[in-house]
Amino acid sequence: MDIKKELLPFILPAILLIIWYLLTDGLHLIPYYILPSPLNVFTAAWTLLTNGKLFMHTSSTLVKVFSGIILASVVAIPLGIVLGWYDTLDRLSSLIISILRPIPPISWIPFSILWFGIGLSSAVFVIFIGCVFSVLVYT
């Protein structure tokens, strides 16, 4: 085993960390409110990890993501099967699907806030919209 080949992937991240440290804490070229030092970032990450907030927010995000994906699958898979069986329904719905499918999911955020308010439902709706057309087209 060549030690140089084993250490090669770690050289660039180490250099970037050193440059980051020099720019923030070492030479004080960039203020902490623009770019915090690596030590501050790792301290904050450790605090989030140890006090449980990171787990809480990660699990909340995963609930939203999986809810949107499951809801999109429950709607799109049967609809895709039905559209595959009945050519008339496929031709009737292809225009609206072709119009709605290329709209980026982020464009639906104002509508989701208007319709559902700020919260779980609006986030699940945006994820649903982001997934439903892909699942529908590939079913």
C-alpha positions, 0 to 999 in steps of 0.5 A, a space after each residue: 500500500 502506498 501511503 501517498 495514494 491513501 492520503 491524497 484525498 485528504 490534501 485538498 480538504 486540509 488545505 481548504 481548512 487551513 485557508 479558511 482558518 487563516 482568513 478568519 481566525 488567523 489573519 482576521 481578513 474576513 469578519 466572523 459574521 460574514 464567514 465564521 471560523 472553522 472552530 466556531 462552525 464545528 463548535 456550533 455543529 457539536 452543540 446541535 448534535 449534543 443537545 438533540 436539536 439536529 436530530 429533531 430537525 432532521 427527523 422533522 425534515 424526513 417526515 415531510 420528505 417521506 410524506 410527500 414521496 409516499 403521497 405522490 406515489 399513492 396518487 401517481 402510480 394508480 393514475 399512471 396505470 389507468 392512463 396506460 390502460 386507457 388511451 383516451 384518458 391518456 390523450 385527455 390528460 396529456 396536455 395538462 400533464 405536459 403543462 404542469 410537469 416542467 414547472 419547478 417545484 419551488 414555483 409552487 411555494 407561494 401557492 402552497 403558503 396561500 392554500 395551506 399556510 406555513 407549516 407541514 402541509 405546505 412543505 409536503 405539498 411542494 415535495 408532492 408536486 416535485 415527485 408526482 409528475 416524475 412518478 406518473 410519467 415513469 409508471 
